[in-house]
């Protein structure tokens, strides 16, 4: 799966699961603020990533995540490690 496919898939389920406007999802935008995430939403996000990509995320993975771009990079790196 290439970077474009990863981004498209992530954005698709974020729009569906978190009911966010696709125009608000920009690489430099703040992930937490844009999605309005609380602690339970993070659980939903982790479950969505696991079911869509087959990779596990843990709390420490989110320490460096601020923007959508950093989130895309995290998933891409997890997929590379899995391969």
C-alpha positions as protocol buffer text, in pm:
chain_id: "A"
residue {
  index: 1
  type: UNK
  ca { x: 0 y: 0 z: 0 }
}
residue {
  index: 2
  type: UNK
  ca { x: 150 y: 333 z: -102 }
}
residue {
  index: 3
  type: UNK
  ca { x: 129 y: 664 z: 86 }
}
residue {
  index: 4
  type: UNK
  ca { x: -161 y: 794 z: -127 }
}
residue {
  index: 5
  type: UNK
  ca { x: -366 y: 480 z: -59 }
}
residue {
  index: 6
  type: UNK
  ca { x: -293 y: 504 z: 313 }
}
residue {
  index: 7
  type: UNK
  ca { x: -403 y: 869 z: 325 }
}
residue {
  index: 8
  type: UNK
  ca { x: -718 y: 800 z: 123 }
}
residue {
  index: 9
  type: UNK
  ca { x: -815 y: 507 z: 345 }
}
residue {
  index: 10
  type: UNK
  ca { x: -748 y: 696 z: 669 }
}
residue {
  index: 11
  type: UNK
  ca { x: -937 y: 1005 z: 555 }
}
residue {
  index: 12
  type: UNK
  ca { x: -1229 y: 788 z: 443 }
}
residue {
  index: 13
  type: UNK
  ca { x: -1287 y: 627 z: 779 }
}
residue {
  index: 14
  type: UNK
  ca { x: -1215 y: 950 z: 970 }
}
residue {
  index: 15
  type: UNK
  ca { x: -1489 y: 1125 z: 772 }
}
residue {
  index: 16
  type: UNK
  ca { x: -1727 y: 835 z: 833 }
}
residue {
  index: 17
  type: UNK
  ca { x: -1643 y: 752 z: 1195 }
}
residue {
  index: 18
  type: UNK
  ca { x: -1583 y: 1101 z: 1331 }
}
residue {
  index: 19
  type: UNK
  ca { x: -1826 y: 1287 z: 1104 }
}
residue {
  index: 20
  type: UNK
  ca { x: -1567 y: 1547 z: 1011 }
}
residue {
  index: 21
  type: UNK
  ca { x: -1579 y: 1750 z: 691 }
}
residue {
  index: 22
  type: UNK
  ca { x: -1322 y: 1617 z: 446 }
}
residue {
  index: 23
  type: UNK
  ca { x: -1212 y: 1974 z: 369 }
}
residue {
  index: 24
  type: UNK
  ca { x: -1099 y: 2010 z: 732 }
}
residue {
  index: 25
  type: UNK
  ca { x: -855 y: 1721 z: 697 }
}
residue {
  index: 26
  type: UNK
  ca { x: -532 y: 1887 z: 589 }
}
residue {
  index: 27
  type: UNK
  ca { x: -182 y: 1744 z: 643 }
}
residue {
  index: 28
  type: UNK
  ca { x: -77 y: 2034 z: 867 }
}
residue {
  index: 29
  type: UNK
  ca { x: -406 y: 2050 z: 1063 }
}
residue {
  index: 30
  type: UNK
  ca { x: -412 y: 1946 z: 1428 }
}
residue {
  index: 31
  type: UNK
  ca { x: -553 y: 1592 z: 1449 }
}
residue {
  index: 32
  type: UNK
  ca { x: -702 y: 1619 z: 1798 }
}
residue {
  index: 33
  type: UNK
  ca { x: -862 y: 1960 z: 1745 }
}
residue {
  index: 34
  type: UNK
  ca { x: -997 y: 1887 z: 1397 }
}
residue {
  index: 35
  type: UNK
  ca { x: -1156 y: 1559 z: 1502 }
}
residue {
  index: 36
  type: UNK
  ca { x: -1255 y: 1682 z: 1848 }
}
residue {
  index: 37
  type: UNK
  ca { x: -1097 y: 1375 z: 2007 }
}
residue {
  index: 38
  type: UNK
  ca { x: -1146 y: 1279 z: 2369 }
}
residue {
  index: 39
  type: UNK
  ca { x: -1003 y: 971 z: 2541 }
}
residue {
  index: 40
  type: UNK
  ca { x: -1285 y: 744 z: 2421 }
}
residue {
  index: 41
  type: UNK
  ca { x: -1243 y: 869 z: 2066 }
}
residue {
  index: 42
  type: UNK
  ca { x: -879 y: 762 z: 2077 }
}
residue {
  index: 43
  type: UNK
  ca { x: -997 y: 409 z: 2154 }
}
residue {
  index: 44
  type: UNK
  ca { x: -1227 y: 423 z: 1850 }
}
residue {
  index: 45
  type: UNK
  ca { x: -940 y: 554 z: 1641 }
}
residue {
  index: 46
  type: UNK
  ca { x: -710 y: 271 z: 1753 }
}
residue {
  index: 47
  type: UNK
  ca { x: -978 y: 11 z: 1676 }
}
residue {
  index: 48
  type: UNK
  ca { x: -1036 y: 165 z: 1331 }
}
residue {
  index: 49
  type: UNK
  ca { x: -665 y: 155 z: 1251 }
}
residue {
  index: 50
  type: UNK
  ca { x: -635 y: -204 z: 1367 }
}
residue {
  index: 51
  type: UNK
  ca { x: -935 y: -317 z: 1164 }
}
residue {
  index: 52
  type: UNK
  ca { x: -842 y: -119 z: 850 }
}
residue {
  index: 53
  type: UNK
  ca { x: -467 y: -178 z: 847 }
}
residue {
  index: 54
  type: UNK
  ca { x: -398 y: -473 z: 1076 }
}
residue {
  index: 55
  type: UNK
  ca { x: -146 y: -281 z: 1286 }
}
residue {
  index: 56
  type: UNK
  ca { x: -156 y: -217 z: 1658 }
}
residue {
  index: 57
  type: UNK
  ca { x: -127 y: 128 z: 1810 }
}
residue {
  index: 58
  type: UNK
  ca { x: -41 y: 193 z: 2172 }
}
residue {
  index: 59
  type: UNK
  ca { x: -67 y: 506 z: 2382 }
}
residue {
  index: 60
  type: UNK
  ca { x: 300 y: 595 z: 2336 }
}
residue {
  index: 61
  type: UNK
  ca { x: 245 y: 608 z: 1957 }
}
residue {
  index: 62
  type: UNK
  ca { x: 31 y: 920 z: 2004 }
}
residue {
  index: 63
  type: UNK
  ca { x: 291 y: 1120 z: 2200 }
}
residue {
  index: 64
  type: UNK
  ca { x: 447 y: 1268 z: 1886 }
}
residue {
  index: 65
  type: UNK
  ca { x: 125 y: 1289 z: 1686 }
}
residue {
  index: 66
  type: UNK
  ca { x: -2 y: 1642 z: 1638 }
}
residue {
  index: 67
  type: UNK
  ca { x: -94 y: 1677 z: 1270 }
}
residue {
  index: 68
  type: UNK
  ca { x: -264 y: 1453 z: 1020 }
}
residue {
  index: 69
  type: UNK
  ca { x: 70 y: 1426 z: 839 }
}
residue {
  index: 70
  type: UNK
  ca { x: 242 y: 1284 z: 1147 }
}
residue {
  index: 71
  type: UNK
  ca { x: -48 y: 1040 z: 1187 }
}
residue {
  index: 72
  type: UNK
  ca { x: -17 y: 928 z: 823 }
}
residue {
  index: 73
  type: UNK
  ca { x: 358 y: 883 z: 874 }
}
residue {
  index: 74
  type: UNK
  ca { x: 299 y: 673 z: 1186 }
}
residue {
  index: 75
  type: UNK
  ca { x: 65 y: 437 z: 1003 }
}
residue {
  index: 76
  type: UNK
  ca { x: 299 y: 414 z: 704 }
}
residue {
  index: 77
  type: UNK
  ca { x: 591 y: 325 z: 934 }
}
residue {
  index: 78
  type: UNK
  ca { x: 383 y: 67 z: 1122 }
}
residue {
  index: 79
  type: UNK
  ca { x: 290 y: -96 z: 790 }
}
residue {
  index: 80
  type: UNK
  ca { x: 655 y: -103 z: 681 }
}
residue {
  index: 81
  type: UNK
  ca { x: 754 y: -273 z: 1007 }
}
residue {
  index: 82
  type: UNK
  ca { x: 475 y: -526 z: 962 }
}
residue {
  index: 83
  type: UNK
  ca { x: 583 y: -618 z: 608 }
}
